Amino acid sequence: MPLVTISLWPGRTQQQKEELAKAITDAITKVLGSKKEHVIIVFQDIPKENWYVAGNPLT
């Protein structure tokens, strides 16, 4: 059962997330042969001030 977690900055619309979830699900079913019913996509909206690269804030 593939589980894909996607971390994003807040601001994406529900429609954008649904389109991305469908595209990822399609790719997983094609490449891995999993059933669509077994693919789980989780979106985590994480505020920009909580993102860091090389110890430096992205904001």
KEMARPA-524026 format. One record per atom (N, C-alpha, C, O, CB): residue number from 1; chain; atom name; x, y, z. Coordinates in Angstrom, 3 decimals, m for minus. Each point is the difference from the previous one (the first is absolute). Last residue first. Glycine has a CB too. Example, Ala and Ser with C-alpha at 12.3 -4.5 7.8 and 13.67 -1.06 7.14 Angstrom:
BEGIN
<2; "A"; "N"; <12.850; m2.250; 7.080>>
<2; "A"; "CA"; <0.820; 1.190; 0.060>>
<2; "A"; "C"; <m0.770; 1.090; 0.730>>
<2; "A"; "O"; <0.509; 1.108; 0.169>>
<2; "A"; "CB"; <0.675; m1.736; m2.314>>
<1; "A"; "N"; <m0.894; m5.092; 2.075>>
<1; "A"; "CA"; <m0.890; 1.190; 0.000>>
<1; "A"; "C"; <0.900; 1.200; 0.000>>
<1; "A"; "O"; <1.036; m0.019; 0.665>>
<1; "A"; "CB"; <m2.928; m1.154; 0.581>>
END
This chain:
BEGIN
<59; "A"; "N"; <11.993; 32.063; 4.523>>
<59; "A"; "CA"; <m0.819; 1.210; m0.106>>
<59; "A"; "C"; <0.839; 1.242; 0.026>>
<59; "A"; "O"; <m0.533; 1.107; m0.080>>
<59; "A"; "CB"; <m1.320; m2.295; 1.165>>
<58; "A"; "N"; <3.497; m3.358; m0.521>>
<58; "A"; "CA"; <m0.342; 0.278; m1.398>>
<58; "A"; "C"; <m0.790; 1.284; m0.153>>
<58; "A"; "O"; <m0.123; 0.509; m1.114>>
<58; "A"; "CB"; <0.125; m2.943; 0.683>>
<57; "A"; "N"; <3.838; 1.081; 4.336>>
<57; "A"; "CA"; <m1.422; 0.021; m0.321>>
<57; "A"; "C"; <m0.240; 0.344; m1.471>>
<57; "A"; "O"; <0.751; 0.769; m0.600>>
<57; "A"; "CB"; <m1.235; m0.113; 2.967>>
<56; "A"; "N"; <4.924; m3.257; m0.487>>
<56; "A"; "CA"; <m0.508; 1.350; m0.240>>
<56; "A"; "C"; <m1.480; m0.055; m0.371>>
<56; "A"; "O"; <m0.421; m0.881; m0.750>>
<56; "A"; "CB"; <2.713; 1.636; 0.006>>
<55; "A"; "N"; <0.740; m4.557; 1.466>>
<55; "A"; "CA"; <m0.114; 0.742; 1.257>>
<55; "A"; "C"; <m0.556; 1.393; m0.151>>
<55; "A"; "O"; <m0.093; 0.742; 0.978>>
<55; "A"; "CB"; <1.971; m2.049; m0.180>>
<54; "A"; "N"; <m1.516; m1.780; m4.479>>
<54; "A"; "CA"; <1.362; 0.263; 0.491>>
<54; "A"; "C"; <m0.022; 0.861; 1.248>>
<54; "A"; "O"; <0.900; 0.813; 0.211>>
<54; "A"; "CB"; <m0.037; m0.994; m2.543>>
<53; "A"; "N"; <m5.407; 0.255; 0.721>>
<53; "A"; "CA"; <0.972; m0.681; m0.852>>
<53; "A"; "C"; <1.385; 0.437; 0.475>>
<53; "A"; "O"; <0.274; 1.193; 0.130>>
<53; "A"; "CB"; <m1.884; m1.296; m2.142>>
<52; "A"; "N"; <m3.996; 0.103; 3.860>>
<52; "A"; "CA"; <1.406; 0.428; 0.071>>
<52; "A"; "C"; <0.831; m0.820; m0.984>>
<52; "A"; "O"; <m0.277; m1.175; m0.240>>
<52; "A"; "CB"; <0.006; 1.840; 2.675>>
<51; "A"; "N"; <m5.240; 0.642; m0.637>>
<51; "A"; "CA"; <0.870; m0.641; m0.985>>
<51; "A"; "C"; <1.410; 0.606; 0.092>>
<51; "A"; "O"; <0.169; 1.217; 0.061>>
<51; "A"; "CB"; <m2.160; m1.659; m1.596>>
<50; "A"; "N"; <m2.086; 1.865; 3.947>>
<50; "A"; "CA"; <0.501; m1.261; 0.550>>
<50; "A"; "C"; <0.920; m0.754; m0.963>>
<50; "A"; "O"; <0.364; m1.145; 0.265>>
<50; "A"; "CB"; <m2.446; 1.013; 1.076>>
<49; "A"; "N"; <m0.320; 4.269; m2.328>>
<49; "A"; "CA"; <0.983; 0.298; 1.051>>
<49; "A"; "C"; <0.547; m1.261; 0.667>>
<49; "A"; "O"; <0.925; 0.087; 0.807>>
<49; "A"; "CB"; <m2.097; 2.072; m0.419>>
<48; "A"; "N"; <m2.305; m2.327; m3.768>>
<48; "A"; "CA"; <1.324; 0.317; m0.549>>
<48; "A"; "C"; <1.051; 0.236; 1.085>>
<48; "A"; "O"; <1.171; m0.335; m0.178>>
<48; "A"; "CB"; <m2.315; 1.325; m1.793>>
<47; "A"; "N"; <m3.130; m4.234; 2.919>>
<47; "A"; "CA"; <0.286; 1.428; m0.188>>
<47; "A"; "C"; <1.439; 0.246; m0.445>>
<47; "A"; "O"; <0.921; m0.704; 0.412>>
<47; "A"; "CB"; <m2.633; 1.221; 1.323>>
<46; "A"; "N"; <m1.047; m4.966; m2.883>>
<46; "A"; "CA"; <0.914; 0.439; 1.054>>
<46; "A"; "C"; <0.355; 1.461; m0.256>>
<46; "A"; "O"; <0.483; 0.336; m1.081>>
<46; "A"; "CB"; <0.454; m2.693; 1.387>>
<45; "A"; "N"; <m4.493; m1.840; m1.811>>
<45; "A"; "CA"; <0.231; 1.430; m0.209>>
<45; "A"; "C"; <0.803; 0.517; 1.189>>
<45; "A"; "O"; <m0.499; 0.078; 1.123>>
<45; "A"; "CB"; <m1.660; 0.194; m2.474>>
<44; "A"; "N"; <1.422; m5.277; m0.918>>
<44; "A"; "CA"; <0.284; 0.714; 1.239>>
<44; "A"; "C"; <0.291; 1.456; m0.364>>
<44; "A"; "O"; <1.004; 0.296; m0.648>>
<44; "A"; "CB"; <m0.088; m2.403; 1.794>>
<43; "A"; "N"; <m3.434; m2.582; m3.476>>
<43; "A"; "CA"; <0.583; 1.330; m0.153>>
<43; "A"; "C"; <0.176; 0.624; 1.378>>
<43; "A"; "O"; <m0.908; m0.029; 0.830>>
<43; "A"; "CB"; <m0.156; 0.307; m3.115>>
<42; "A"; "N"; <0.586; m5.530; 0.097>>
<42; "A"; "CA"; <m0.238; 0.887; 1.133>>
<42; "A"; "C"; <0.709; 1.324; m0.278>>
<42; "A"; "O"; <1.193; 0.030; m0.303>>
<42; "A"; "CB"; <m1.403; m1.997; 1.925>>
<41; "A"; "N"; <m1.625; m2.942; m4.191>>
<41; "A"; "CA"; <0.735; 1.259; m0.159>>
<41; "A"; "C"; <m0.376; 0.895; 1.183>>
<41; "A"; "O"; <m1.182; 0.193; 0.283>>
<41; "A"; "CB"; <1.228; m0.385; m2.856>>
<40; "A"; "N"; <m0.329; m5.381; 0.972>>
<40; "A"; "CA"; <m0.378; 1.052; 0.943>>
<40; "A"; "C"; <0.910; 1.201; m0.216>>
<40; "A"; "O"; <1.224; m0.131; m0.029>>
<40; "A"; "CB"; <m2.048; m1.575; 1.720>>
<39; "A"; "N"; <m0.925; m3.200; m4.292>>
<39; "A"; "CA"; <0.926; 1.137; 0.010>>
<39; "A"; "C"; <m0.543; 1.088; 0.926>>
<39; "A"; "O"; <m1.144; 0.435; m0.137>>
<39; "A"; "CB"; <1.900; m0.961; m2.232>>
<38; "A"; "N"; <m3.007; m3.641; 1.158>>
<38; "A"; "CA"; <1.036; m0.236; 0.996>>
<38; "A"; "C"; <0.985; 1.174; 0.117>>
<38; "A"; "O"; <0.888; m0.021; 0.852>>
<38; "A"; "CB"; <m1.119; m2.423; m1.311>>
<37; "A"; "N"; <m3.420; 2.088; m2.737>>
<37; "A"; "CA"; <m0.605; m0.028; 1.329>>
<37; "A"; "C"; <1.024; m0.165; 1.109>>
<37; "A"; "O"; <m0.310; 0.225; 1.170>>
<37; "A"; "CB"; <m1.722; m1.171; m2.199>>
<36; "A"; "N"; <3.202; 0.706; m3.623>>
<36; "A"; "CA"; <m0.270; 1.375; 0.421>>
<36; "A"; "C"; <m0.526; 0.059; 1.428>>
<36; "A"; "O"; <0.305; 0.928; 0.749>>
<36; "A"; "CB"; <m0.777; m0.334; m3.121>>
<35; "A"; "N"; <3.690; m4.607; 1.001>>
<35; "A"; "CA"; <m1.379; 0.382; m0.259>>
<35; "A"; "C"; <m0.223; 1.422; 0.505>>
<35; "A"; "O"; <0.558; 0.394; 1.024>>
<35; "A"; "CB"; <m1.325; m2.807; m0.857>>
<34; "A"; "N"; <5.666; 0.720; m1.869>>
<34; "A"; "CA"; <m0.912; 0.025; 1.147>>
<34; "A"; "C"; <m1.420; 0.327; m0.461>>
<34; "A"; "O"; <m0.202; 0.652; m1.024>>
<34; "A"; "CB"; <2.096; 0.051; 2.539>>
<33; "A"; "N"; <2.436; m0.989; m4.060>>
<33; "A"; "CA"; <m1.062; m0.979; m0.178>>
<33; "A"; "C"; <m0.958; m0.085; 1.180>>
<33; "A"; "O"; <m0.749; m0.968; 0.125>>
<33; "A"; "CB"; <2.303; m0.288; m1.551>>
<32; "A"; "N"; <2.455; 4.172; 0.360>>
<32; "A"; "CA"; <0.081; m1.047; 1.015>>
<32; "A"; "C"; <m1.052; m1.090; m0.153>>
<32; "A"; "O"; <0.112; m1.073; 0.593>>
<32; "A"; "CB"; <0.817; 2.772; 0.912>>
<31; "A"; "N"; <m0.637; 2.038; m4.634>>
<31; "A"; "CA"; <1.381; m0.449; 0.242>>
<31; "A"; "C"; <0.063; m1.193; 0.946>>
<31; "A"; "O"; <0.741; m0.951; m0.251>>
<31; "A"; "CB"; <0.026; 3.285; m0.126>>
<30; "A"; "N"; <m5.037; m0.314; m0.707>>
<30; "A"; "CA"; <0.685; m0.368; m1.242>>
<30; "A"; "C"; <1.367; m0.631; 0.287>>
<30; "A"; "O"; <0.331; m1.046; m0.558>>
<30; "A"; "CB"; <m1.528; 2.914; m0.630>>
<29; "A"; "N"; <m1.383; m0.135; 4.746>>
<29; "A"; "CA"; <m0.664; m1.187; m0.536>>
<29; "A"; "C"; <0.702; m0.488; m1.264>>
<29; "A"; "O"; <0.095; m1.203; m0.240>>
<29; "A"; "CB"; <m2.275; 1.989; 1.209>>
<28; "A"; "N"; <3.736; 3.194; 0.983>>
<28; "A"; "CA"; <0.294; m1.144; 0.861>>
<28; "A"; "C"; <m0.649; m1.263; m0.546>>
<28; "A"; "O"; <0.621; m1.063; 0.002>>
<28; "A"; "CB"; <m0.452; 2.591; 1.976>>
<27; "A"; "N"; <m1.089; 2.555; m4.153>>
<27; "A"; "CA"; <1.402; m0.389; m0.195>>
<27; "A"; "C"; <0.347; m1.238; 0.825>>
<27; "A"; "O"; <0.692; m0.896; m0.483>>
<27; "A"; "CB"; <m0.103; 3.295; 0.034>>
<26; "A"; "N"; <m4.877; m0.466; 0.996>>
<26; "A"; "CA"; <0.132; m0.611; m1.328>>
<26; "A"; "C"; <1.427; m0.492; m0.242>>
<26; "A"; "O"; <0.202; m1.090; m0.537>>
<26; "A"; "CB"; <m2.031; 2.586; m0.314>>
<25; "A"; "N"; <1.034; 0.935; 4.780>>
<25; "A"; "CA"; <m0.640; m1.314; 0.071>>
<25; "A"; "C"; <0.123; m0.728; m1.331>>
<25; "A"; "O"; <0.314; m1.190; m0.034>>
<25; "A"; "CB"; <m1.916; 2.056; 1.759>>
<24; "A"; "N"; <3.046; 3.560; m1.562>>
<24; "A"; "CA"; <0.927; m0.871; 0.730>>
<24; "A"; "C"; <m0.560; m1.411; 0.089>>
<24; "A"; "O"; <0.727; m0.977; m0.180>>
<24; "A"; "CB"; <0.108; 2.943; 1.505>>
<23; "A"; "N"; <m3.600; 1.294; m3.248>>
<23; "A"; "CA"; <1.166; m0.228; m0.861>>
<23; "A"; "C"; <0.997; m0.945; 0.676>>
<23; "A"; "O"; <0.546; m0.894; m0.647>>
<23; "A"; "CB"; <m0.856; 3.181; m0.373>>
<22; "A"; "N"; <m3.489; m0.899; 3.496>>
<22; "A"; "CA"; <m0.388; m0.889; m1.098>>
<22; "A"; "C"; <1.191; m0.334; m0.886>>
<22; "A"; "O"; <0.171; m1.150; m0.403>>
<22; "A"; "CB"; <m2.471; 2.122; 0.451>>
<21; "A"; "N"; <2.954; 2.166; 3.391>>
<21; "A"; "CA"; <m0.232; m1.330; 0.573>>
<21; "A"; "C"; <m0.388; m0.998; m1.087>>
<21; "A"; "O"; <0.461; m1.141; 0.019>>
<21; "A"; "CB"; <m1.171; 2.200; 2.147>>
<20; "A"; "N"; <1.138; 3.466; m3.390>>
<20; "A"; "CA"; <1.301; m0.596; 0.282>>
<20; "A"; "C"; <m0.159; m1.411; 0.556>>
<20; "A"; "O"; <0.737; m0.906; m0.389>>
<20; "A"; "CB"; <0.209; 3.189; 0.817>>
<19; "A"; "N"; <m4.854; 0.199; m1.143>>
<19; "A"; "CA"; <0.643; m0.295; m1.288>>
<19; "A"; "C"; <1.351; m0.679; 0.207>>
<19; "A"; "O"; <0.333; m0.958; m0.697>>
<19; "A"; "CB"; <m1.505; 2.928; m0.332>>
<18; "A"; "N"; <m1.097; m0.429; 4.863>>
<18; "A"; "CA"; <m0.705; m1.137; m0.601>>
<18; "A"; "C"; <0.627; m0.404; m1.327>>
<18; "A"; "O"; <0.162; m1.189; m0.272>>
<18; "A"; "CB"; <m2.267; 1.930; 1.394>>
<17; "A"; "N"; <3.733; 3.110; 1.030>>
<17; "A"; "CA"; <0.387; m1.203; 0.741>>
<17; "A"; "C"; <m0.671; m1.236; m0.595>>
<17; "A"; "O"; <0.626; m1.054; m0.118>>
<17; "A"; "CB"; <m0.324; 2.431; 2.204>>
<16; "A"; "N"; <m1.506; 2.802; m3.859>>
<16; "A"; "CA"; <1.392; m0.303; m0.337>>
<16; "A"; "C"; <0.454; m1.284; 0.696>>
<16; "A"; "O"; <0.666; m0.837; m0.610>>
<16; "A"; "CB"; <m0.199; 3.297; 0.308>>
<15; "A"; "N"; <m4.730; m0.799; 1.405>>
<15; "A"; "CA"; <0.022; m0.528; m1.367>>
<15; "A"; "C"; <1.421; m0.374; m0.417>>
<15; "A"; "O"; <0.204; m1.047; m0.616>>
<15; "A"; "CB"; <m2.212; 2.450; 0.050>>
<14; "A"; "N"; <1.330; 0.780; 4.672>>
<14; "A"; "CA"; <m0.437; m1.390; 0.089>>
<14; "A"; "C"; <0.037; m0.653; m1.380>>
<14; "A"; "O"; <0.352; m1.172; m0.127>>
<14; "A"; "CB"; <m1.808; 1.737; 2.107>>
<13; "A"; "N"; <4.830; 3.453; m1.288>>
<13; "A"; "CA"; <m1.443; m0.208; 0.056>>
<13; "A"; "C"; <m0.316; m1.489; 0.125>>
<13; "A"; "O"; <0.839; m0.857; m0.277>>
<13; "A"; "CB"; <m1.204; 2.937; m1.097>>
<12; "A"; "N"; <4.798; 0.577; 3.285>>
<12; "A"; "CA"; <m0.476; m0.759; m1.164>>
<12; "A"; "C"; <m1.493; m0.220; 0.160>>
<12; "A"; "O"; <m0.492; m0.183; 1.113>>
<12; "A"; "CB"; <2.742; m0.967; m1.420>>
<11; "A"; "N"; <0.349; 3.313; 3.712>>
<11; "A"; "CA"; <m0.415; 0.864; m1.102>>
<11; "A"; "C"; <m0.453; m0.749; m1.233>>
<11; "A"; "O"; <m0.572; 0.607; m0.905>>
<11; "A"; "CB"; <2.135; 1.045; 1.771>>
<10; "A"; "N"; <2.233; m2.749; 3.345>>
<10; "A"; "CA"; <m1.436; 0.234; m0.133>>
<10; "A"; "C"; <m0.297; 0.889; m1.215>>
<10; "A"; "O"; <0.843; 0.786; m0.432>>
<10; "A"; "CB"; <m1.104; m1.029; 2.931>>
<9; "A"; "N"; <4.548; m2.858; m2.615>>
<9; "A"; "CA"; <m0.375; 1.244; 0.648>>
<9; "A"; "C"; <m1.508; 0.146; m0.138>>
<9; "A"; "O"; <m0.556; m0.438; m1.007>>
<9; "A"; "CB"; <2.822; 1.520; 0.525>>
<8; "A"; "N"; <m0.452; m6.049; 0.480>>
<8; "A"; "CA"; <m0.142; 1.205; m0.820>>
<8; "A"; "C"; <m0.138; 1.232; 0.883>>
<8; "A"; "O"; <m0.409; m0.085; 1.159>>
<8; "A"; "CB"; <m0.669; m1.267; m2.982>>
<7; "A"; "N"; <2.197; m4.438; 1.547>>
<7; "A"; "CA"; <0.035; 1.193; 0.832>>
<7; "A"; "C"; <0.027; 1.222; m0.900>>
<7; "A"; "O"; <0.810; 0.093; m0.921>>
<7; "A"; "CB"; <0.387; m1.329; 2.774>>
<6; "A"; "N"; <m2.769; m4.184; m2.257>>
<6; "A"; "CA"; <0.483; 1.175; m0.719>>
<6; "A"; "C"; <m0.100; 1.202; 0.927>>
<6; "A"; "O"; <m1.086; 0.348; 0.463>>
<6; "A"; "CB"; <0.376; m1.315; m2.705>>
<5; "A"; "N"; <0.666; m4.844; 2.174>>
<5; "A"; "CA"; <m0.222; 1.205; 0.781>>
<5; "A"; "C"; <0.655; 1.172; m0.709>>
<5; "A"; "O"; <1.180; m0.053; m0.349>>
<5; "A"; "CB"; <m1.284; m1.276; 2.499>>
<4; "A"; "N"; <m1.743; m3.993; m3.271>>
<4; "A"; "CA"; <0.806; 1.131; m0.455>>
<4; "A"; "C"; <m0.376; 1.209; 0.843>>
<4; "A"; "O"; <m1.170; 0.381; 0.054>>
<4; "A"; "CB"; <1.329; m1.306; m2.427>>
<3; "A"; "N"; <m0.603; m4.795; 2.237>>
<3; "A"; "CA"; <m0.395; 1.198; 0.732>>
<3; "A"; "C"; <0.953; 1.110; m0.416>>
<3; "A"; "O"; <1.211; m0.112; 0.191>>
<3; "A"; "CB"; <m2.139; m1.228; 1.787>>
<2; "A"; "N"; <m0.643; m3.991; m3.819>>
<2; "A"; "CA"; <0.831; 1.199; m0.047>>
<2; "A"; "C"; <m0.632; 1.168; 0.770>>
<2; "A"; "O"; <m1.190; 0.284; m0.139>>
<2; "A"; "CB"; <2.065; m1.046; m2.083>>
<1; "A"; "N"; <m1.323; m4.659; 2.643>>
<1; "A"; "CA"; <m0.841; 1.169; 0.000>>
<1; "A"; "C"; <0.892; 1.239; 0.000>>
<1; "A"; "O"; <0.514; 0.374; 1.054>>
<1; "A"; "CB"; <m2.366; m1.619; 0.160>>
END
